């Protein structure tokens, strides 16, 4: 039921986003992001579909915060997603998941954000750690 609700809220959030109704989009996308966190927290073994839900809703929410000129919350969402991906990669169960594409997309989103702020050098350590963890994962 939670996965169905996530789908409904994401669709409503994307529709509001497309119409530039940022206030409504934030409500739905924020709820989707929180629900995806709950779906992840309820599983001892990471599930790739729930990781994808978390990443998609977090990136959409970050983009919406950016459109609202709230760069601190935008950055918070982007970093939350990326740190969670790295946390999963560090776990024994996560090392068996194919997360390369997720981490690459997350790094692209972070790079775009930090470059627009003129702070791309702040991303070096994050990039290096991400590559190190990907190298040591099974995939």
Secondary structure by P-SEA (a helix, b strand, c coil): caaaaaaaaaaaaaaaaaacaaaaaaaaaaaaaaaaaaaaaacccccaaaaaaaaaaaaaaaaaaaaacaaaaaaaaaaaaaaaaaaaaaccccccccaaaaaaaaaaaaaaaaaaacccccaaaaaaaaaaaaaaccc
